[in-house]
Amino acid sequence: MATRERRLAEFNGEGEPPRDQPVQVLCEDHSGTYQLPFACRYVNGEWRNDESGSTVEATVVGWRLQRP
């Protein structure tokens, strides 16, 4: 199992992500950290599911450009 610090290092996006491309996000809750299974965009101060446009109801602690 990956440590919190290692996971955060993998999602080291600083500041706001690029507006023109979806990104992968790392979230955290009382159980630990996890990657959402869908791409997201940061729009007007909110994280949104890139496909549905719905607001992400999780605490996002990091982001990175999508990996193939």
C-alpha angles and dihedrals in degrees: 000000000000118000120240091247093052092049091049090051089055090054099046098149108149125204120351120338121243111285094221099059139051119241139198115251134207117214133190136207138158090292097052140264127328139171117238112241092230136057119259139200128209106231125176093337095314133099112235135187104254094221104039099027090225120144116260108243096204139086106263111208100172146001139200138183112274117274121215 
